[in-house]
Amino acid sequence: MRLAQDQVLMSYVYIIQNLDLRFYIGYTTNLERRIKEHQTGLGRWTKDKGPWKLVYFEEFENDTDARKREIKLKKAKNKTYLTWLTTNGPGNSVG
């Protein structure tokens, strides 16, 4: 994707949750498109486990920082922390 010189392509780390209260953590440069992919069964891990709801996201100005954050969240694998983060944490909790 080519952007005008003054435009920045943002990167996002997001957390979605299904009806079984399972979390999925992902990274993308197009949050709206990626959530739609999960909802329509195009995500490899999330396929047939939905419906999914976006519950949290963080915005980054570069891929490196976003990927580092995604890895950190995935390594934590702590449902208690993810529940806290999606309801109270920094960033953009989605109500």
C-alpha positions as CSV (number, residue, x, y, z in Angstrom):
1,M,0.0,0.0,0.0
2,R,1.4,3.4,-1.0
3,L,0.7,6.3,1.3
4,A,1.2,10.0,0.8
5,Q,4.4,11.2,2.4
6,D,2.6,12.7,5.5
7,Q,0.4,9.6,6.1
8,V,1.4,6.9,8.5
9,L,0.1,3.3,8.2
10,M,-0.9,2.4,11.7
11,S,-0.6,-1.1,13.2
12,Y,-2.9,-2.6,15.7
13,V,-2.8,-5.3,18.4
14,Y,-6.3,-6.5,19.1
15,I,-8.1,-9.0,21.4
16,I,-11.3,-10.6,20.4
17,Q,-13.5,-12.9,22.5
18,N,-16.1,-15.5,21.7
19,L,-19.2,-16.7,23.6
20,D,-17.2,-19.3,25.4
21,L,-15.1,-16.4,26.8
22,R,-12.0,-17.5,24.9
23,F,-9.6,-14.8,23.8
24,Y,-7.7,-14.5,20.6
25,I,-4.8,-11.9,20.3
26,G,-3.8,-10.7,16.9
27,Y,-1.9,-8.1,14.9
28,T,-3.0,-6.2,11.8
29,T,-2.6,-3.0,9.8
30,N,-6.3,-3.0,9.0
31,L,-8.4,-3.6,12.1
32,E,-11.8,-3.4,10.5
33,R,-10.9,-5.9,7.7
34,R,-9.3,-8.3,10.1
35,I,-12.2,-8.4,12.5
36,K,-14.5,-9.1,9.5
37,E,-12.2,-12.0,8.5
38,H,-12.6,-13.5,11.9
39,Q,-16.3,-13.1,11.8
40,T,-16.6,-14.9,8.4
41,G,-14.4,-17.8,9.3
42,L,-11.2,-16.8,7.5
43,G,-9.0,-16.9,10.6
44,R,-7.2,-20.2,10.9
45,W,-7.4,-20.5,14.7
46,T,-10.7,-18.6,15.1
47,K,-12.6,-20.5,12.4
48,D,-15.7,-22.3,13.7
49,K,-15.2,-20.9,17.2
50,G,-17.1,-17.7,16.8
51,P,-19.0,-15.5,16.8
52,W,-16.2,-13.1,17.9
53,K,-16.4,-9.7,19.4
54,L,-13.7,-7.1,19.4
55,V,-13.0,-6.3,23.1
56,Y,-9.7,-4.4,23.0
57,F,-7.1,-2.9,20.7
58,E,-4.0,-0.8,20.9
59,E,-2.7,1.4,18.1
60,F,1.0,1.7,17.1
61,E,2.9,3.8,14.7
62,N,5.1,1.0,13.5
63,D,5.0,-2.7,13.0
64,T,7.9,-3.5,15.3
65,D,6.2,-2.1,18.4
66,A,2.9,-3.7,17.6
67,R,4.4,-7.2,17.0
68,K,6.4,-6.9,20.2
69,R,3.2,-6.2,22.1
70,E,1.4,-9.0,20.4
71,I,4.1,-11.5,21.4
72,K,4.2,-10.2,25.0
73,L,0.4,-10.6,25.3
74,K,0.5,-14.1,23.7
75,K,3.3,-15.3,25.9
76,A,1.4,-14.2,29.1
77,K,-1.5,-16.6,28.3
78,N,-3.1,-15.3,31.5
79,K,-6.9,-15.2,31.2
80,T,-7.2,-13.2,34.4
81,Y,-4.9,-10.5,33.1
82,L,-6.6,-10.4,29.7
83,T,-10.0,-10.1,31.4
84,W,-8.6,-7.2,33.4
85,L,-7.0,-5.6,30.4
86,T,-10.1,-5.7,28.3
87,T,-12.2,-4.1,31.0
88,N,-9.9,-1.7,32.8
89,G,-6.5,-1.6,31.0
90,P,-4.7,1.0,29.1
91,G,-5.4,1.5,25.4
92,N,-8.8,1.1,23.8
93,S,-11.2,-1.2,25.6
94,V,-14.3,-1.7,23.5
95,G,-17.6,-1.7,25.5
